[in-house]
Amino acid sequence: MASVLVIEDDASVREGLELALRRQAHTVHTAESGELGLEKLRVFQPDIVVLDLMLPGIDGFETCRRIRSAGEVPIIMLTARSDDFDIVAGLEAGADDYVTKPIEPRVLDARIRAVLRRAVSEKPANGDDAAGERHGGLVIDRAGLVVTKNGEPVSLTPTELKLLLELSRTPGQVYSRQQILSAVWDHDYLGDSRLVDACVQRLRAKIEDVPAKPEHVQTVRGFGYRFGRS
């Protein structure tokens, strides 16, 4: 179904994930360190990376940042803790989703498929030359799935693009975090609202002139977000 790179230092966990994902028809490559994972990323160019945060040498956070700086391949991080600090730090480093240990293979497979559906659904449509929607210096071409800011292309991950498309579909409408989770991540467990907040921060860093004073993705305190001012 997909080419998956698993970066995990624990041999038993790594081998178990490889076996489970192969049973789900995925092609799997593995690495036991961040350094080796970055090398295999360049060689195999996987569809998605499953990344443990607690790695020797280059830790998972730095590995995530390096993967993200090199491209927009989706990343699901693995963490042995449900500690908010680790999860938020991983999301802010560029991860698209997370799964906590002990890992339930069916849950991981479901998260992988959800992230990949996001990427497939955002592939450009053929033969449509729509000029795009203009919001100040930001232009969103829904047909070509191209976003530009002041005439320059903006590089977005599939998750960031999906979030922007959902929010900008109806400017001024307020979306709760749970509504956004359901629309963008395909799961709506309210405890995962940090996924939304971290992705909003990353999106603002790319599309806003002053991320701390956003013009496009507005916070509605105590509820959620909207695109543009009411």
C-alpha positions as CSV (number, residue, x, y, z in Angstrom):
1,M,0.0,0.0,0.0
2,A,2.8,2.4,0.8
3,S,6.6,2.6,1.3
4,V,7.2,3.2,5.0
5,L,10.5,4.0,6.7
6,V,10.6,3.0,10.4
7,I,13.3,4.7,12.5
8,E,13.3,2.9,15.9
9,D,16.3,1.9,18.0
10,D,14.6,-0.9,20.0
11,A,15.2,-4.1,17.9
12,S,12.1,-5.9,19.2
13,V,9.8,-3.0,18.5
14,R,11.4,-2.3,15.1
15,E,11.1,-5.9,14.0
16,G,7.5,-6.2,15.3
17,L,6.5,-3.0,13.5
18,E,8.2,-4.2,10.3
19,L,6.3,-7.5,10.4
20,A,3.0,-6.0,11.3
21,L,3.2,-3.3,8.5
22,R,4.3,-5.9,5.9
23,R,1.2,-7.9,6.8
24,Q,-0.8,-4.8,5.9
25,A,0.9,-4.9,2.4
26,H,3.2,-2.0,3.1
27,T,6.8,-1.9,1.8
28,V,9.0,-1.4,4.9
29,H,12.5,-0.1,5.4
30,T,14.0,0.2,8.8
31,A,16.8,2.1,10.6
32,E,18.0,1.9,14.2
33,S,19.3,5.5,14.5
34,G,18.5,9.0,13.3
35,E,21.7,9.1,11.3
36,L,20.9,5.9,9.4
37,G,17.3,6.9,9.0
38,L,18.3,10.2,7.2
39,E,20.6,8.2,4.9
40,K,17.8,5.7,4.0
41,L,15.3,8.6,3.5
42,R,17.5,9.9,0.7
43,V,18.0,6.5,-0.8
44,F,14.5,5.0,-0.6
45,Q,12.3,8.2,-0.7
46,P,9.5,6.6,1.4
47,D,5.9,7.7,1.3
48,I,5.8,8.2,5.1
49,V,8.2,8.0,8.0
50,V,7.4,6.4,11.4
51,L,9.9,8.0,13.8
52,D,10.7,7.1,17.5
53,L,11.5,10.2,19.6
54,M,13.9,8.5,22.0
55,L,16.8,7.7,19.7
56,P,20.6,7.5,20.5
57,G,22.8,10.0,18.8
58,I,20.6,12.4,16.9
59,D,17.4,12.2,18.8
60,G,13.9,12.0,17.3
61,F,13.2,15.7,17.6
62,E,16.3,16.7,15.7
63,T,15.8,13.9,13.2
64,C,12.3,15.2,12.6
65,R,13.5,18.7,12.1
66,R,16.1,17.5,9.5
67,I,13.5,15.4,7.7
68,R,11.1,18.3,7.6
69,S,13.8,20.8,6.4
70,A,14.6,18.4,3.5
71,G,11.0,18.0,2.3
72,E,7.4,17.4,3.0
73,V,7.2,13.6,3.5
74,P,4.6,12.9,6.2
75,I,5.9,11.9,9.7
76,I,4.2,9.9,12.4
77,M,6.2,10.0,15.7
78,L,6.3,7.3,18.3
79,T,6.7,8.2,21.9
80,A,6.9,6.0,25.0
81,R,5.3,8.8,27.1
82,S,2.0,10.5,26.9
83,D,3.7,13.6,28.3
84,D,2.3,16.7,26.6
85,F,5.8,18.2,26.4
86,D,7.2,15.4,24.3
87,I,4.2,15.3,22.0
88,V,3.9,19.0,21.5
89,A,7.7,19.3,20.9
90,G,7.5,16.5,18.3
91,L,4.6,18.1,16.6
92,E,6.3,21.5,16.6
93,A,9.4,19.9,15.1
94,G,7.2,18.9,12.1
95,A,5.4,15.6,12.8
96,D,2.0,15.2,11.3
97,D,0.6,12.7,13.9
98,Y,1.7,10.5,16.8
99,V,1.2,7.1,18.4
100,T,2.1,6.3,22.0
101,K,3.8,3.1,23.1
102,P,3.0,0.3,23.6
103,I,2.0,0.5,20.0
104,E,-1.1,-1.2,18.7
105,P,-0.3,-2.1,15.1
106,R,-3.9,-1.6,13.9
107,V,-3.8,1.9,15.3
108,L,-0.5,2.7,13.6
109,D,-1.8,1.3,10.3
110,A,-5.0,3.4,10.6
111,R,-2.9,6.6,11.3
112,I,-0.6,5.8,8.3
113,R,-3.6,5.3,6.0
114,A,-5.2,8.5,7.2
115,V,-2.1,10.6,6.6
116,L,-1.6,9.0,3.2
117,R,-5.2,9.7,2.3
118,R,-4.5,13.3,3.1
119,A,-1.6,13.3,0.7
120,V,-3.5,11.5,-2.1
121,S,-6.5,13.8,-1.7
122,E,-4.3,16.8,-2.1
123,K,-2.8,15.8,-5.5
124,P,-3.4,18.4,-8.2
125,A,-6.3,18.1,-10.5
126,N,-5.5,17.9,-14.2
127,G,-6.6,20.4,-16.8
128,D,-8.0,23.1,-14.4
129,D,-6.4,26.5,-14.7
130,A,-8.3,28.3,-12.0
131,A,-6.5,31.4,-11.0
132,G,-7.0,30.8,-7.2
133,E,-8.4,32.7,-4.3
134,R,-6.7,35.9,-3.2
135,H,-6.4,36.9,0.4
136,G,-4.1,39.9,0.5
137,G,-0.7,38.6,-0.5
138,L,-1.8,35.0,0.0
139,V,-3.2,33.1,-3.1
140,I,-4.7,29.6,-2.8
141,D,-5.2,27.7,-6.0
142,R,-7.6,24.9,-5.1
143,A,-7.4,23.3,-8.5
144,G,-3.6,23.1,-8.8
145,L,-3.2,22.9,-5.0
146,V,-0.6,25.6,-5.1
147,V,-0.2,28.3,-2.4
148,T,1.8,31.4,-2.9
149,K,2.6,34.3,-0.7
150,N,3.6,37.6,-2.3
151,G,4.2,35.7,-5.5
152,E,6.5,33.1,-4.0
153,P,5.4,29.4,-3.6
154,V,4.8,28.3,-0.1
155,S,5.9,24.7,0.7
156,L,3.3,23.0,2.9
157,T,3.0,19.4,4.1
158,P,-0.1,17.5,3.2
159,T,-1.5,18.1,6.7
160,E,-0.8,21.8,6.6
161,L,-2.3,22.1,3.1
162,K,-5.4,20.2,4.2
163,L,-5.8,22.4,7.2
164,L,-5.5,25.6,5.1
165,L,-8.0,24.3,2.5
166,E,-10.5,23.4,5.2
167,L,-10.3,26.7,7.1
168,S,-10.3,28.9,4.0
169,R,-13.2,27.1,2.4
170,T,-15.6,29.3,4.3
171,P,-13.8,32.5,5.5
172,G,-15.2,33.9,8.7
173,Q,-16.7,30.6,9.8
174,V,-15.5,29.4,13.2
175,Y,-14.3,25.7,13.5
176,S,-13.9,23.9,16.8
177,R,-10.7,21.9,17.3
178,Q,-12.9,18.7,17.3
179,Q,-14.4,19.7,13.9
180,I,-10.9,20.3,12.5
181,L,-9.6,17.0,13.9
182,S,-12.4,15.1,12.1
183,A,-11.9,17.0,8.8
184,V,-8.1,17.0,8.7
185,W,-6.9,14.0,10.8
186,D,-9.8,11.7,10.4
187,H,-10.1,11.2,14.1
188,D,-11.8,13.3,16.7
189,Y,-10.5,12.3,20.2
190,L,-10.6,15.7,21.9
191,G,-7.3,15.0,23.7
192,D,-5.6,15.3,20.4
193,S,-6.5,19.0,20.0
194,R,-2.7,19.6,20.4
195,L,-2.4,18.2,16.8
196,V,-4.5,21.2,15.7
197,D,-2.7,23.8,17.7
198,A,0.8,22.6,16.6
199,C,-0.2,22.5,13.0
200,V,-1.7,25.9,13.1
201,Q,1.5,27.3,14.5
202,R,3.5,25.7,11.7
203,L,1.0,27.0,9.1
204,R,1.1,30.5,10.5
205,A,4.9,30.5,10.4
206,K,4.7,29.9,6.6
207,I,1.7,32.0,5.5
208,E,1.6,34.9,8.0
209,D,3.7,38.1,7.7
210,V,3.8,38.2,11.5
211,P,2.9,34.8,12.9
212,A,2.4,36.2,16.4
213,K,-0.3,38.6,14.9
214,P,-2.0,36.4,12.4
215,E,-4.1,38.0,9.6
216,H,-5.3,34.7,8.1
217,V,-5.7,31.9,10.7
218,Q,-7.4,33.6,13.6
219,T,-7.8,32.2,17.0
220,V,-11.3,32.2,18.5
221,R,-10.4,32.0,22.2
222,G,-12.0,29.1,24.0
223,F,-13.4,27.5,20.9
224,G,-11.1,27.1,17.8
225,Y,-10.1,28.9,14.7
226,R,-11.4,30.7,11.6
227,F,-9.8,31.9,8.4
228,G,-9.8,35.7,8.1
229,R,-11.6,38.2,10.2
230,S,-15.4,38.0,10.9
